[in-house]
């Protein structure tokens, strides 16, 4: 997983009491003296100063069992090389990470690991981002001395709803067991048998089906655990990656959108110690799927695909007619799925230019939650929507009543997803009573079908913006793939619409909307847009793991 | 070049007569004249914006870039090995020499340039010198044809064809050779290569002697070559001109002699140097260089040792297929080299070799990943083309053809 450094998010997160400065110890690594806080793991200390000690079983987010013996280093005074992932630094410790003995034992361990490893690279999904490949290439690079028969194990084990296990490829690092134990907090995986017959397995009759099971695929250093969703879809090195934020719930897990040729293939977690650490839930990983199906790709006027100009003209005319006759009968629906930028542009149009008093909040219905990562609020930007609405937003039940009472005869909806959720109020919305329904939406859903004018909106993978998570952190979402069809970002559509209504909103880019919102909205005061980024092809990002 | 100097040279050659003094200086108006980019004599698409007074050129603006293919930028998006096919298209009449130049730059950065297998070094010399001969044959043949000597063109291309066919046997392609690899060459020489090359050398010697007989005492040819397009030694130094063009001015600089690479220090060969720096000197230098290349080839064929043709490090060269298919170690090595690219340590390097047109330099910066962070080429004919703006004024329009031909500007290399 990529370091979260360059994609730093700033926000009014939980305030911690300042910790007392830690006690420092002096460690000599490869002849150079360094200071570390007492208790630092030696492996982390070595890698922090660029010593580049390899490892399989160690993971920064998990405990260390020291089973892989790849991180052995020489410590002065110790009779044998020590596993650095299991050794805390001590004062005056002298460490040799590249002594001939340390390199030799590591190479021997790799040779043992490779003895029974199947020759699967061409058909293995992990190839290209495999730690075993990386470590062999970097640290061993010797040809096989053993041409014996490899031990046969089960190749395709349907171990859970999302995951397939290949026991032959497993190098027995136990990372996946610890992910289940320590992150999902359920012991679903275990090692069985011994020696070269040792295999990873579940208890008989049980499945690897916890809500965080796909993290085992991420941490698997080889291709033993592969995701059914990603399996055989795309070679890892062909993917480009873009940092973003999961739209699945209010937690706002930091992710990378991995895509190729305009199509998203998978979402993987990106490290952010303040939000999701190294992990994300299985549900969040599939949020990309809806961005690629049943999209609204062209503006519709009266249900017929039209050019943008005509659609905007029609929308402007329909709204202007209602505004001229009954100015206080216009309503707007904010959506907790939209970015801060789209919501801010909508607020500007509705409150500052059209002086609309009737505003409502829509979003996905509440769902399940746990104490690990998943929030019950299934919208990524409820906090942002509520803050931008500034107390003026009412519920969809109110909207339903207002339409029935004839108090709302024209409606602008941005981000239709969720407006027709499964809740009783939403499904009872009498949209057919409206004289003008302008729907700016991503998918062909009930609202779009009922709309007089429907305008195609980009999804979160296609536009730049920010989401505000439940901790109030404003986090950056980045456009990874081109917009579907003719769709445009919400702020841009609203700018065009505003001009048709005689208002002057002239935003040229999402960054400008962000900059203006940052000036005006207190909750965005510390937010940071970040630097422009080009997608990085995983092929040249070196192996990950 | 003053008229008196022109006359003096022609007297030496014994061609002086009344017609040679040129037309009387009639009053004229300056006329702009566009030559190229699509002109039969502007090989490789180059544009010359001339200002002429009568038949005489008063200023020349040489505009290059019509064959720009983003070689340097493309290289930043390809693995170290994937760049070889791009280098074929630099100087596309001697692609082997470009292959060698690029491979040596990367090897220098990897620190294996002194550890290449001997046989690989000899093979590189052999295919390189064969390419140099084909390069010069093309240049001389095409230029002679433009001066009306069509037979020379056919003779030259006949010999070039023998060499191309031999190189095709080596690497499978006439032009798109992609024969070198980081750490050596892709495969060993084919069976019977030795005898075939010796035979071709003998036949090419005959062709060269025929060509010399056809043009060297040919009045039409000499009139348009002698004393035309003179580049001074000082200009050659100032413009950074190397190779046959630089040597024609008397500048005895040959990378193979002055900074020997591969096994060039083991061969006995001479660096031909001109004295006047005119078109004929460039012609003569190239002819002599072909004889010298044949000398090198003769020696190399005698000295080439048996052995591997690429370094045996699985981090650099692909393992044998039998290993790749049957052991996980070799499979991983194969996979990593193909998909990630060779890991070249971070750093920068300038490496230069003697290509057909002179010093072909590669300036490469690595950030430690499988592809270059920057891959800059110093194309030898770029400098030689640059000097045309200074050389052409004062000449006749007709002189552009042999002068430009003898510069041997290759669009693929100059524009990259």
Interface residues (C-beta under 8 A of the other chain):
Chain A: X114 X117 X118 X119 X121 X122 X127 X128 X132 X133 X134 X136 X137 X138 X140 X141 X142 X143 X144 X147 X237 X539 X540 X541 X542 X543
Chain B: X313 X314 X315 X319 X323 X325 X326 X327 X328 X329 X330 X331 X332 X333 X335 X336 X339 X340 X341 X343 X369 X370 X371
